[in-house]
Amino acid sequence: MASKPPPRTPLAGGAPIAIGAMGGAVIGASQGQVTAGFLIGFAAGAAIAILIWLVDRRR
């Protein structure tokens, strides 16, 4: 009886979103624009998460 190979674990992309949002808020606070920094950091983290997802789909 042949054993099945273990299922492949997908990569996670939530950490870049969280780090981007927090980092953007901190950088934005230093510039007096917390909301803009948060949104820019969130968008950058989301873009990285999408790239991780696309790379993971090709594996």
N, C-alpha and C positions, 0 to 999 in steps of 0.2 A: 504494500500500500504506500503510494507516494504521498509525501506531505506537501501541502500547499505552502508557497512562500508567504511570509508575513505581509500583511497589507502595508502599502506605502503610507507613511505619515505625511500629511500635507504641511507645507510651511505656513507659519502664522504671520499676519501683517498688521495686527492691532497695535503692536508696540511702536512702530514708527508714527502712527496716527497720534497716540497719546504723547509721545516724546515731542513730536512736532508742535502739538497744541500747547503743551506746557512751556516748551522752549520759546515758542513764538510769543506767548503771553509775557514771559519774563523779559525778552528783548523789547517787546512793545512797551512794557512798563518803563523801561529805561529811556525810551524815546517819547513817553507821554501818550502813547497810542496803544493801549492794552488790547482793545477789541480788534484793531487792524492787525496787530502782531499775532493774536490768537488765530484769526481767520487765515492769515498767510501761512502760519505754521501748520494749521490743520490741513490746508490744501496741499502743502508740500508733503506732509506725512501721508495723506491719502494717495498722492501720486506715487510715492514710494511703495505703499501697500499694493497698489494696482500693479506696479512693476513686479513685485514679489509674486503676486497671483499669476501674472502672465508667464513668468519664468517657471513657476511650479506646474502650470498646465502643460508645458512642453516636456517636462520630465517624464 
